[in-house]
Amino acid sequence: MSKMHYGFLDESGILEKKAKEGNHFIVSVVVVANPAEIKDVVKVARKKSRGKFRVGSTFHAYKEGKSFVKNVLRELAQREVEIIVGVWDKRRKRTRMGKNELYGDLVAQTVKMALKLYPKLDLVLHKRYTDPEFQRRLHDAIVNKVKNMDSVFVAISQQDEKQRRELELVDAVAYAIFQKYNRKNSEFYEIIKERIKKESRLAA
């Protein structure tokens, strides 16, 4: 029997083609065998920073100083985590899907990648949208994408950072990968590179 793993998924970027937002949309999953392994990462990073940085009560990488984001990533990289990354190049868009359908498909592709490595997965998605209908469609998109996979199990919930602090960490990871692809800045990515288990292009 496969061991249960716990995944936390977030994305970075926008689906529309806008020059200032870069050409790539990023979906990331941080996977752990035990969520307790990473619950205190931001807290420890704050403590090690010794008050040098002003940090919001909820950590969002794009709002924080670069040095503190690096501290969080360094602390995360020391933990027993693995990272799955899906990258969609917007310049190759050939789909007629609407924005919400496209989002669901890209997330579902990334979840399928994760399940190939971790067949039993308790997955928490960042709850970007509060509309119950959109949440249902996103859930269904994932289920439909993986339903023909043999011997896999995935439990899906949609929560925010206040409910699951682990989502703050996958936000930092998605930010790091966004910087690599859209800003040609790999300084954040290099910190977590050794923890990336799979990094693949998404199709749409």
PyMOL commands that set and color helices and strands:
alter all, ss='L'
color gray80, all
select helices_A, chain A and resi 19-21+35-37+41-49+61-63+66-77+90-92+99-117+132-146+166-182+189-195
alter helices_A, ss='H'
color red, helices_A
select strands_A, chain A and resi 4-12+24-32+81-89+120-126+153-159+196-201
alter strands_A, ss='S'
color yellow, strands_A
deselect
rebuild
show_as cartoon
